[in-house]
């Protein structure tokens, strides 16, 4: 198809041929650029997905740690109440 278009524009003069050549050339460059952008976006998406998973894992660890701390805190509070009651300061 490109060859047919070029042959047609050859009859129209050198500027028409130059125009068509530049048009095809810019289209080809745009296709290449678009392909590179899509690859880059895909790589960034994969990287973000990986980081999101790492954050989820880290959040899980923090949640477990806070849960354990909360349990220990409750034990300490209960022990302090028992001591307070034994000393006679309880209500």
C-alpha positions as CSV (number, residue, x, y, z in Angstrom):
1,X,0.0,0.0,0.0
2,X,2.8,2.4,0.9
3,X,4.4,1.8,-2.5
4,X,1.1,2.5,-4.3
5,X,0.7,5.8,-2.5
6,X,4.3,6.8,-3.3
7,X,3.8,5.9,-7.0
8,X,0.7,8.1,-7.1
9,X,2.4,11.0,-5.4
10,X,5.4,10.7,-7.8
11,X,3.1,12.0,-10.5
12,X,2.2,15.0,-8.3
13,X,5.8,16.2,-7.9
14,X,8.8,16.0,-5.6
15,X,7.2,17.9,-2.8
16,X,4.3,15.5,-2.7
17,X,6.7,12.5,-2.5
18,X,8.7,14.3,0.2
19,X,5.5,14.9,2.2
20,X,4.4,11.2,1.9
21,X,7.9,10.0,2.9
22,X,7.9,12.3,5.9
23,X,4.4,11.2,6.9
24,X,5.3,7.5,6.8
25,X,8.5,8.1,8.6
26,X,6.8,10.0,11.4
27,X,4.2,7.4,11.7
28,X,6.8,4.7,12.0
29,X,8.6,6.7,14.7
30,X,5.4,7.2,16.6
31,X,4.7,3.5,16.5
32,X,8.1,2.8,18.0
33,X,7.8,5.5,20.6
34,X,4.3,4.2,21.6
35,X,5.7,0.7,21.9
36,X,8.5,2.0,24.2
37,X,6.0,3.9,26.3
38,X,3.8,0.9,26.7
39,X,6.7,-1.2,27.8
40,X,7.8,1.4,30.3
41,X,4.3,1.7,31.7
42,X,4.1,-2.1,32.0
43,X,7.4,-2.2,33.9
44,X,6.2,0.5,36.2
45,X,3.0,-1.3,36.8
46,X,4.8,-4.5,37.7
47,X,7.2,-2.6,40.0
48,X,4.3,-0.9,41.8
49,X,2.5,-4.3,42.2
50,X,5.6,-5.7,43.8
51,X,6.0,-2.8,46.2
52,X,2.3,-3.0,47.1
53,X,2.7,-6.6,48.0
54,X,5.8,-5.8,50.1
55,X,3.8,-3.1,51.9
56,X,1.0,-5.6,52.6
57,X,3.5,-8.0,54.1
58,X,5.1,-5.3,56.2
59,X,1.7,-4.1,57.4
60,X,0.8,-7.7,58.4
61,X,4.0,-7.9,60.5
62,X,3.2,-4.6,62.2
63,X,-0.3,-5.7,62.9
64,X,0.8,-8.9,64.4
65,X,3.4,-7.1,66.5
66,X,0.8,-4.6,67.8
67,X,-1.6,-7.4,68.6
68,X,1.1,-9.1,70.7
69,X,2.0,-5.8,72.4
70,X,-1.7,-5.3,73.2
71,X,-2.0,-8.7,74.7
72,X,1.1,-8.1,76.9
73,X,-0.3,-4.7,77.9
74,X,-3.5,-6.3,79.0
75,X,-1.6,-8.8,81.1
76,X,0.4,-6.0,82.7
77,X,-2.7,-4.0,83.5
78,X,-4.4,-7.0,85.0
79,X,-1.3,-7.7,87.2
80,X,-1.2,-4.1,88.3
81,X,-4.9,-4.2,89.3
82,X,-4.3,-7.4,91.3
83,X,-1.4,-5.7,93.1
84,X,-3.5,-2.7,93.8
85,X,-6.3,-4.8,95.2
86,X,-3.9,-6.8,97.4
87,X,-2.4,-3.6,98.8
88,X,-5.9,-2.4,99.5
89,X,-6.2,0.4,97.1
90,X,-8.9,-1.2,95.0
91,X,-12.5,0.0,94.9
